[in-house]
């Protein structure tokens, strides 16, 4: 029913996460209504990103250079590595202004059912970094869900021998009640974790 | 915090309707994770659409030719014109298989507050078509909301003189309860319209 070019655009938009056929149709009609000067920058931005952006050779954050801006920053604490699943997680942590160390992006989390084993993630590169440099703390900030927890346990197991000398700590951000949340509406797992991890006032 | 190319992509994605900064970031990271072979077809589809798709010179539907496939179809009833706001509305009406006439796409609805007056829509072209050809019915299928209703009234007023001879009908799709709906949950305007427009069984 659509002309071939419109159908192709709708098909490509449907492949985006969270975009169903109806939304794809709506986006396509929006793009069709725009002037070329308004619509083409999106296509160009996508082409440019694929052309210039790649992974930092050290931490696998996204960058347009060899090393990302965080790895290049001499003011950061190179004895701490925060392990995250995706580059976007770095942005979230940076926004807190609570961390001044380096990062390591795994590119996902262990999920055997989806065929994602240790070799699909940048785990070997992480262990290599921890062994090669003077690293005192590895903060495993994978997501607090099944896959993220499994990944955190896997990393802790692999790094366990290095902690024997007492120079390396492996930590994980606290699980507990979100600020501004309500005890009544907390799920039992979160509330259980909050109680287990209770701190002296 | 993002590299310039990533920031540019996020900015461009944020301009899409219904896409906020968070969604734009998620979409951008999704596109960054894809291989160039997976991501670039979207950019290409957008470029192609801007290159090949334009408005039908008769009804302003989208087409890759001079006339859209509906205007080209000799089997359609050329004495009926269904007026819609957007090209997407044609798809919705075609899906019903209840209409075999031609269309006219206004490109929006009257909305003085947004600066959309009659000259911004393809109203002159509509009146021109109705006068020039042997048109027996104009179905004003603008949306059943404030702007759509105002546009329908405007069209009816303008075409009123042509109806005097009795050869031209101006109609509007029935407003009423949606099929599968529930009387209890119908809003009062819809229910009121449904009662006003009641039909003999």
HADDOCK unambig.tbl for C-alpha pairs under 7 A between the chains (distance, minus, plus):
assign (segid A and resid 3 and name CA) (segid B and resid 63 and name CA) 6.17 0.50 0.50
assign (segid A and resid 3 and name CA) (segid B and resid 64 and name CA) 6.74 0.50 0.50
assign (segid A and resid 5 and name CA) (segid B and resid 45 and name CA) 6.78 0.50 0.50
assign (segid A and resid 5 and name CA) (segid B and resid 48 and name CA) 6.51 0.50 0.50
assign (segid A and resid 5 and name CA) (segid B and resid 49 and name CA) 5.37 0.50 0.50
assign (segid A and resid 6 and name CA) (segid B and resid 49 and name CA) 6.17 0.50 0.50
assign (segid A and resid 8 and name CA) (segid B and resid 45 and name CA) 6.17 0.50 0.50
assign (segid A and resid 9 and name CA) (segid B and resid 42 and name CA) 6.68 0.50 0.50
assign (segid A and resid 9 and name CA) (segid B and resid 45 and name CA) 4.99 0.50 0.50
assign (segid A and resid 9 and name CA) (segid B and resid 46 and name CA) 6.18 0.50 0.50
assign (segid A and resid 12 and name CA) (segid B and resid 42 and name CA) 5.26 0.50 0.50
assign (segid A and resid 13 and name CA) (segid B and resid 42 and name CA) 6.89 0.50 0.50
assign (segid A and resid 16 and name CA) (segid B and resid 27 and name CA) 6.84 0.50 0.50
assign (segid A and resid 17 and name CA) (segid B and resid 27 and name CA) 6.89 0.50 0.50
assign (segid A and resid 27 and name CA) (segid B and resid 16 and name CA) 6.82 0.50 0.50
assign (segid A and resid 27 and name CA) (segid B and resid 17 and name CA) 6.88 0.50 0.50
assign (segid A and resid 32 and name CA) (segid B and resid 50 and name CA) 7.00 0.50 0.50
assign (segid A and resid 36 and name CA) (segid B and resid 50 and name CA) 6.12 0.50 0.50
assign (segid A and resid 40 and name CA) (segid B and resid 47 and name CA) 6.54 0.50 0.50
assign (segid A and resid 41 and name CA) (segid B and resid 12 and name CA) 6.99 0.50 0.50
assign (segid A and resid 42 and name CA) (segid B and resid 9 and name CA) 6.66 0.50 0.50
assign (segid A and resid 42 and name CA) (segid B and resid 12 and name CA) 5.26 0.50 0.50
assign (segid A and resid 42 and name CA) (segid B and resid 13 and name CA) 6.89 0.50 0.50
assign (segid A and resid 43 and name CA) (segid B and resid 43 and name CA) 4.24 0.50 0.50
assign (segid A and resid 43 and name CA) (segid B and resid 46 and name CA) 6.36 0.50 0.50
assign (segid A and resid 43 and name CA) (segid B and resid 47 and name CA) 6.76 0.50 0.50
assign (segid A and resid 45 and name CA) (segid B and resid 5 and name CA) 6.76 0.50 0.50
assign (segid A and resid 45 and name CA) (segid B and resid 8 and name CA) 6.14 0.50 0.50
assign (segid A and resid 45 and name CA) (segid B and resid 9 and name CA) 4.97 0.50 0.50
assign (segid A and resid 46 and name CA) (segid B and resid 9 and name CA) 6.18 0.50 0.50
assign (segid A and resid 46 and name CA) (segid B and resid 43 and name CA) 6.37 0.50 0.50
assign (segid A and resid 47 and name CA) (segid B and resid 40 and name CA) 6.55 0.50 0.50
assign (segid A and resid 47 and name CA) (segid B and resid 43 and name CA) 6.78 0.50 0.50
assign (segid A and resid 48 and name CA) (segid B and resid 5 and name CA) 6.50 0.50 0.50
assign (segid A and resid 49 and name CA) (segid B and resid 5 and name CA) 5.36 0.50 0.50
assign (segid A and resid 49 and name CA) (segid B and resid 6 and name CA) 6.17 0.50 0.50
assign (segid A and resid 50 and name CA) (segid B and resid 32 and name CA) 6.99 0.50 0.50
assign (segid A and resid 50 and name CA) (segid B and resid 36 and name CA) 6.15 0.50 0.50
assign (segid A and resid 63 and name CA) (segid B and resid 3 and name CA) 6.11 0.50 0.50
assign (segid A and resid 64 and name CA) (segid B and resid 3 and name CA) 6.70 0.50 0.50
